[in-house]
C-alpha cells in the first residue's frame, strides 16, 4: 500500500512569484474547504483513537493529516515573515528588492525539495513496516514523531534563513545606520 498524498493539479504561470502566491492561496483554500486539515490536537486525538493494530486505511488517513499539517507549518513560517516585512516596510519606509524572491527561494529549498524527500523517506519506512507485519499504534506514533522532528528541523532552518533577510531589512533603518 502506498501512503503518499494524493496529488492535486495546479494552474501554471510563467511568473514565479505569481505561481507561489497562487499556490499559497490554494493551500489556504484547501485548508478551509472540504479537505479540512486537522489541528495538532485533533490529529493526536485521531492517533489515540486508533486500534492497537490499526487498519491500513486508518494509518494512511492519519499519515496524510500529519504530512499536511507539517507542510502547512512551512507556509505559516513564510507568512509570518511576509507580514513582518510588510509591517516594517510600511512603518519605516524601507525596502529590500529581493526580499520576497529570497524567501520563496528558501521556501523552495526547504518545503518543495527537502520536505518531499523527507516525506518519501518516511513513507518508505512506513510501507516497509506495514509489509513486514501489522504495525502497532505505538510503532506508527514513533514514526510520525520522528517525521515531525525532521520537519521541525527543516522549518527551523527556513526560519533562520528568513531571520537573516529581516535583519538585512532592519539594517536599512536610519536609527540602525547610526551605530
DOMAR-429287 format. One line per field, with one value per residue (C-alpha): x, y, z; residue in three letters. Coordinates in steps of 0.02 Angstrom, whole numbers, padded with zeros to 5 digits. Layout:
BEGIN
X	c(X  ...) .
Y	c(Y  ...) .
Z	c(Z  ...) .
resn	c(ala  ...) .
//
This chain:
BEGIN
X	c(00000  00065  00049  00093  -00026  -00146  -00080  -00184  -00167  -00115  -00127  00033  00106  00269  00291  00374  00313  00136  00147  00195  00064  -00067  00000  -00008  -00189  -00233  -00160  -00257  -00417  -00390  -00373  -00537  -00631  -00684  -00506  -00513  -00340  -00346  -00257  -00113  -00233  -00361  -00225  -00169  -00349  -00362  -00198  -00259  -00421  -00330  -00342  -00189  -00161  -00241  -00312  -00200  -00332  -00333  -00144  -00148  -00278  -00182  -00019  -00093  -00155  00016  00104  -00020  -00008  00182  00182  00061  00182  00308  00179  00149  00334  00343  00176  00247  00398  00298  00184  00332  00419  00262  00243  00425  00417  00262  00310  00490  00480  00620  00626  00732  00700  00740  00660  00510  00615  00740  00605  00523  00694  00722  00545  00578  00733  00654  00471  00474  00638  00693  00522  00460  00624  00596  00414  00461  00594  00471  00335  00457  00492  00305  00274  00415  00345  00170  00236  00333  00190  00038  00103  00052  -00017  00141  00258  00158  00163  00353  00373  00259  00352  00518  00444  00379  00550  00634  00507  00538  00724  00689  00570  00698  00823  00695  00656  00841  00862  00710  00777  00934  00825  00729  00893  00954  00795  00814  00993  00923  00830  00901  00923  01016  01139  01196  01278) .
Y	c(00000  00172  00304  00452  00600  00616  00748  00896  00988  01170  01313  01352  01527  01596  01723  01628  01744  01735  01545  01545  01672  01565  01409  01492  01543  01367  01289  01409  01374  01186  01201  01296  01184  01003  00941  01005  00997  00939  01032  00954  00913  00834  00728  00673  00625  00530  00442  00397  00327  00203  00019  -00072  -00138  -00004  -00036  00019  00144  00222  00232  00313  00442  00491  00495  00614  00726  00729  00766  00902  00982  00984  01058  01195  01246  01295  01412  01482  01523  01620  01705  01765  01841  01917  02000  02060  02128  02221  02298  02355  02417  02523  02586  02633  02660  02538  02409  02260  02224  02040  02000  01903  01818  01759  01698  01599  01527  01470  01401  01306  01227  01176  01143  01094  00999  00937  00910  00794  00698  00675  00629  00500  00426  00409  00341  00207  00164  00157  00048  -00069  -00082  -00121  -00254  -00345  -00366  -00274  -00110  -00061  00107  00141  00098  00215  00351  00336  00351  00503  00587  00558  00632  00783  00808  00803  00930  01043  01042  01095  01232  01297  01309  01402  01516  01557  01599  01713  01798  01846  01927  02026  02078  02145  02248  02313  02367  02493  02586  02761  02734  02571  02652  02769  02627) .
Z	c(00000  -00045  00090  -00022  -00027  -00172  -00293  -00350  -00515  -00502  -00626  -00720  -00734  -00803  -00662  -00519  -00381  -00452  -00452  -00269  -00220  -00308  -00225  -00055  -00087  -00146  00011  00120  00022  00036  00223  00232  00109  00115  00136  00314  00388  00567  00706  00800  00944  00827  00746  00920  00963  00799  00837  01012  00942  00830  00872  00938  00760  00651  00479  00335  00280  00454  00453  00282  00334  00491  00392  00264  00403  00487  00322  00275  00446  00438  00262  00316  00453  00317  00243  00417  00432  00269  00302  00467  00381  00238  00366  00469  00315  00259  00432  00435  00255  00286  00458  00420  00231  00193  00057  00007  -00176  -00172  -00002  -00070  -00204  -00072  00047  -00092  -00141  00039  00042  -00121  -00048  00117  00079  -00104  -00113  00057  00138  -00002  00011  00199  00171  00039  00153  00297  00183  00127  00309  00343  00190  00243  00419  00356  00235  00372  00494  00559  00629  00804  00852  00955  00810  00699  00832  00847  00658  00647  00792  00704  00545  00640  00720  00548  00484  00635  00596  00416  00475  00598  00457  00350  00498  00520  00336  00344  00500  00404  00270  00403  00485  00318  00303  00481  00446  00322  00459  00490  00677  00642  00522  00661  00758) .
resn	c(unk  unk  unk  unk  unk  unk  unk  unk  unk  unk  unk  unk  unk  unk  unk  unk  unk  unk  unk  unk  unk  unk  unk  unk  unk  unk  unk  unk  unk  unk  unk  unk  unk  unk  unk  unk  unk  unk  unk  unk  unk  unk  unk  unk  unk  unk  unk  unk  unk  unk  unk  unk  unk  unk  unk  unk  unk  unk  unk  unk  unk  unk  unk  unk  unk  unk  unk  unk  unk  unk  unk  unk  unk  unk  unk  unk  unk  unk  unk  unk  unk  unk  unk  unk  unk  unk  unk  unk  unk  unk  unk  unk  unk  unk  unk  unk  unk  unk  unk  unk  unk  unk  unk  unk  unk  unk  unk  unk  unk  unk  unk  unk  unk  unk  unk  unk  unk  unk  unk  unk  unk  unk  unk  unk  unk  unk  unk  unk  unk  unk  unk  unk  unk  unk  unk  unk  unk  unk  unk  unk  unk  unk  unk  unk  unk  unk  unk  unk  unk  unk  unk  unk  unk  unk  unk  unk  unk  unk  unk  unk  unk  unk  unk  unk  unk  unk  unk  unk  unk  unk  unk  unk  unk  unk  unk  unk  unk  unk  unk) .
//
